[in-house]
Amino acid sequence: MDGLLNIKKPKGITSYDVIRFIKKNFRFKEKIGHSGTLDPAASGVLLVCLGKATKFSSLLMAQKKEYEATLKLGIRTDTLDAEGKILSKIDNLSVREEEIRKVFFSFKGEIKQVPPLFSALKYHGKRMYKIAREGKDVPRKARRIKISEIEIKEIKIPFVSFRVVCSKGTYMRAICRDVGELLGCGAFQSALIRKRIGPFLLKNALTFEELKEKGLSQSLISIPKALSLIGDFNK
């Protein structure tokens, strides 16, 4: 069985928990993997590759992604999200909306971003989040990424909700961190939804219940269909 599944990952589980769900409920024993990890606290589009479709995972990961996120100003955490340990806190914020907008729009275009320590990237063959859990730090080089679109949806200080379309390798948690640092007050990511990976949209993604109801074969996007959608999207 070869093809893609566009899954709506819920909050509270890992991306690999989605793989476990498919293996268990459909007794799937062939090759399987996902393209682009979502943190447990995040929800949204997760593409799962079955069978021969696993060969195209790098192509899927290279697609532009769209996110909607919310940050909270005035607090820094070690994981850069709500799950982490609070490192610093400012009770009386003195940040104006004009400053927030100016900082946000400075991120549009090609920029360099230092990835979070708590991430699935590897350092000397070991996942960095595992190193971080041991209380250690590792040097991280800034990587070049591209923000194609950035839009502020709502400002209700200390919360700012925004939308981003970006290249692969972009961390929303790092954007929240960097916005907070530029504003001088710190910030962490309080919510995240992935709305799209290339042509694969959240509105078309299947929940676990919908996947069980439709069945695996009826839910699959065939490899030719997936490649056609990607080709049309990138024209």
N, C-alpha and C positions, 0 to 999 in steps of 0.2 A: 504494500500500500504506500504510494508515493504522492506527496503533495504538501500543502501548507494548511495550517489551521490559524485563523485569526481569533485569538482568545482574549476575552475581557478579563484580565487578571484583577481579582478583588484585593482590597487592602488586607494586610495581616498575614499573608503567606509569601514565601519566596518564589522566585521564578521557577526554581527546580521543583517546587511543590506542584506546579501545573503539570510538569512532566510525569511526576509520580501519579497524579490523578488519572492521566490518560493511560499510563501503563496498567494501573490497577483496575480501572473501570472497563477498559476495552481489551485487557489482556494483550497489550501490544508489546511484542518482543523484538521488533526490528529496530533499525537505527532511528534515533529520535533526539532532537535537541531544540534549543530556542535561540533566537537571533536578537540579542540585545536585552541584557538583564534589567529588570525593574526591582528597586528596593522593596522590601516587605511592606513598608508604609505607603508605597505608591500603588496606584491602580492604572488600568488602561490597556492599550494594545500590547499584546505579547504574541509574536509570531512563532509558531511551533512547526518545525520541519520534520516530516516523516519520510523514512526510507531514503530514496535517491535525492530528495529535496534538501537533505543535509549538506549536499555538495555546494549548494547555492547560498549557504548561510552568510558568507562574507559579502556577497552581493546585496543581500537584504540589510545587513548591518551598515552598509555604505549609503543607504538611502537617507534622505532628509527626514528629520523627525519633528513633530509638533507637540508641544507640551503646554499645559496650563498649570501654573504653580502659584502658591501663596507663600510669602515670607513674613516673618515677624521681626520687626526692628527692636534693637535694644538688648538682645540676648545672643551670646555666642555659645555654641555647644561643640563638643569634640567631634561629633559625627556630622555636624553641619545640618542636622535635622532635629525633629522633636524627640527622637529616640535617645539622643545622646546626653552626656553629663554637661550640666551648665558650667561654663568656664568664667563667664562674666555677665553682669546684668546692670542695665541703666534704668532706673525707675522713672526719671523725669526726662523724657525725650524733648529735644528742641530742634526738630527737623521739619522743614517746610515742604509742602507738596512740590514747589518749583524745584527745589534741590533734588528731590527724589526723581522727578521726571528727567532732569538734566543728566543725572548719573545713569539712569536706566538706558537712555538713548545713546550714551557713550559706548555701549557694548555692541552696537550694531556694526556689522562688517567682520573683517578678519581680526581676531584678537588672540592673545596668548592666555591660556588658562592652566593653573596648577591644579591637577586632579586631587580629590580628597584623599586623606590617608585611609579613611574607612571606605575602601573600594575593592572591586574584584581584580584590579590590576595586580600584576605579579612583580615581586622584587626578589631577585636571585631564586626564582622558581617557587616562591611562596606568596600566597594571596596577601595583599597589604592589610586587609581588614583583620586577618589572623595575627599579623605582626602588631597591629594597633591594639588588639585585645590583650596582648601581652604587656601593654604599657610602653611599647617602643615606638620610635619614629624612624622614618627612612627618608633619604633625599628624594625629592620629586621634581622632575624637570617640567617647566611650562610647555604645553603643547599648543600648536596652532589649531584653532577651530574657526568656524564661521557662523555668525548669527545673521541669517537672511532677513528675519522679521522679528521685531520686539514691540510689544504693545502692552501698555498698562490698562488693565480692565477696571480696577477699582483701587482707590486709596482710602483706607480707614485706619489711620495711624493707631497702633503700631503695625497693622497688617497692610500688605500691598499684594494684590492679585495681578498676575501678568501672563501673557502668552508669548511663546518663543517658537520660531522655526529655525532649526539649527542643523549643523553637520554632525556626522558621527563623532563620538568621543567627547561630546559636550555634557558636562554635569550641571544640572539645575541647582544642586546643592552648592556648587562652587560659585555659580552666578549670585545666589543669595548671599553667600559669604562675602564676595567681592563688593557687592552693592553696599552691604553693611559697613565694610571697611572704608570704602570711599566716603561714606556719609559720617564716618567716625563714631558710630554707635554699635556696630556689630549687627548681625542678623542670622537667622537660621530658616531653613525651609520647613514650613509647617504643613504643607499639602502639595501633592503632585499627581497629575493625571497625564498619561501619554495619549494624545488624541489621534496620532497618525504615525505610521512608518511608511514613507513613500506613498503609494496609492492605497494602502490598507488602512481603513478608517475605523475609529472607535464605534461609530454608529452601525457598522457591519459586523462588529466583533461578537462572538458568542460567549454567553455565560456558561458556567459548568452545567447548569440545568438544561439550557438550550442544546448544548453539545450532547448530553445524554439522551435528550428527546429525539434529536435528528439522527444521531448515530454518526460514527466516524466517517464512513464512506460518503454519506450525504453532506457532510460538513467540509470535506476537503476542497481546497482550491488546487486544481491540477497544476503541474509544473508548467506546461505550455501556457495556461491561462495566467499564471502568476508572472511569467516572463513577459507576456504580452502587456499586462497591466503596468509593469515596471517600465517597459520600453515606451509606452504611450505617455506615461507620467513624466519621463525624463526628456521628452522631445523638446 
